[in-house]
Amino acid sequence: MKLKVLFLLALISIPTLVNAQRGVRIGYIDTEYILENVPEYSEATSQLESKVQNWKNEIDTKLSGVKEKRNELNNEKALLTKELVEEREEDLFFEEKEILDYQQKRFGPNGDLMIQKKQLMQPIQDQIFQAVQDIAKAKKYDFVFDKSADVVMLYSADRFDMSEQVLRTIKRASKRNQAKSKFEKKNAKEEDVVVEVNEEKDARQEALDKKKKEREALAKERREKILAEREAKKKELADKRKKALEARKNGGSTPPSGNDDEGTSEGADGDEKLTPEQILEARKKAKLADREARKKQLEERKKKILEDRKKAKEKNEAAPKDENQDDN
């Protein structure tokens, strides 16, 4: 097995060294999948399985008959002479030997089952081989492996699977052989064409796959960077929170920085240290005082506006009286 793998690796490396500019094209087929989907093979396999089951039933029936005869002999041994017992045992021995010979004839290494399997497999194997040859030449494959053979394929990309192409080729050939009229034969012949490989299309596909991988790599890198920054921020906030809690436990007066509205934790004299409750109370009082100051300012502005309006009104009312006195 190891020698086979090394041999295949050697075969692959030779053209790679000789023609480095053109990549080695490798394909594979799955013979089991192809055989399962060929109607003629499936039908012949069903017929063979039916035959095998009949052979097994025949052998089981004969063995059951021998077993019954042996049980009868054991029951009658006391009534028979030694010569009769030996004669019947010898007959049973020959019957069993005949059954074993028959079993070997049907299921042995060179038995009917193996012969008929070979006869069943050979035509379809020839078709598979011919189809692989045609497709490999047309599409310029360097190597084609069988996935269901002894060579172990640890990984195989679907785009290198030729099984469907081989299967279509075999079905077209079967359709052509079964065609009776000239019209059917002509259509089957026209269908039996292997499409040439489009190397430009393959190159474009490879370029697209490469760009896709690069985009995925960049996206992954960006995601990792964002996650790292987020984790760093979380850690920084956790450290600040931890320091603030430690400061409060130790009776410190410095709250977490970064918010101007939070004020300071120092007292009126600048040296007194306040508890968190006192800090909250001081903030609350400061907000209330600020609100009262703004309210007082609005009241004064409103009062001033009313006074100005009153003065203007009095001035307007006094103006006609002065004009009348001047006329007199």
HUVENZI-V63876 format. One record per pair of residues at least 24 apart in sequence whose ideal C-beta (glycine too) atoms are under 7 Angstrom apart, sorted by the first residue. I is the first residue (numbers start at 1). J is the second residue. D is the distance in Angstrom with one decimal. If there is no record, write none. Layout:
i:I j:J d:D
i:I j:J d:D
//
This chain:
i:1 j:150 d:6.7
i:4 j:150 d:6.5
i:4 j:151 d:6.2
i:8 j:151 d:6.5
i:11 j:143 d:6.8
i:12 j:143 d:6.5
i:15 j:142 d:5.8
i:24 j:142 d:4.9
i:25 j:140 d:5.9
i:25 j:141 d:4.7
i:25 j:142 d:5.2
i:26 j:141 d:6.9
i:26 j:142 d:6.5
i:26 j:143 d:4.9
i:26 j:160 d:6.3
i:27 j:141 d:4.8
i:27 j:144 d:4.8
i:27 j:160 d:5.1
i:27 j:162 d:4.6
i:28 j:144 d:6.5
i:28 j:145 d:4.4
i:28 j:146 d:7.0
i:28 j:147 d:5.2
i:28 j:153 d:6.7
i:28 j:156 d:5.7
i:28 j:160 d:6.0
i:28 j:161 d:6.4
i:28 j:162 d:6.8
i:29 j:132 d:6.4
i:29 j:144 d:6.6
i:29 j:146 d:5.8
i:29 j:147 d:6.7
i:29 j:162 d:5.1
i:29 j:163 d:4.9
i:29 j:166 d:5.5
i:30 j:147 d:4.5
i:30 j:148 d:5.7
i:30 j:163 d:4.7
i:31 j:128 d:6.5
i:31 j:146 d:5.5
i:31 j:148 d:4.8
i:32 j:148 d:4.5
i:33 j:163 d:5.2
i:34 j:128 d:6.1
i:34 j:163 d:5.6
i:34 j:166 d:5.8
i:34 j:167 d:5.2
i:35 j:124 d:6.5
i:37 j:167 d:5.6
i:38 j:124 d:6.1
i:38 j:170 d:6.1
i:40 j:174 d:6.4
i:41 j:124 d:5.2
i:44 j:120 d:5.1
i:45 j:120 d:7.0
i:48 j:116 d:5.8
i:48 j:120 d:6.4
i:52 j:113 d:6.3
i:55 j:106 d:4.7
i:59 j:99 d:6.3
i:59 j:102 d:6.7
i:59 j:103 d:5.4
i:62 j:99 d:4.8
i:63 j:99 d:6.0
i:66 j:92 d:6.0
i:66 j:95 d:5.2
i:66 j:96 d:5.6
i:66 j:99 d:6.8
i:127 j:170 d:4.8
i:127 j:173 d:6.3
i:128 j:166 d:5.9
i:128 j:170 d:6.8
i:131 j:166 d:4.4
i:131 j:169 d:3.9
i:131 j:170 d:5.8
i:132 j:166 d:6.0
i:134 j:169 d:6.8
i:134 j:194 d:5.3
i:135 j:162 d:5.9
i:135 j:165 d:5.4
i:135 j:166 d:6.7
i:135 j:169 d:6.9
i:135 j:194 d:5.7
i:138 j:194 d:4.4
i:138 j:196 d:5.7
i:138 j:197 d:6.9
i:139 j:197 d:4.0
i:140 j:197 d:5.9
i:248 j:276 d:6.3
//
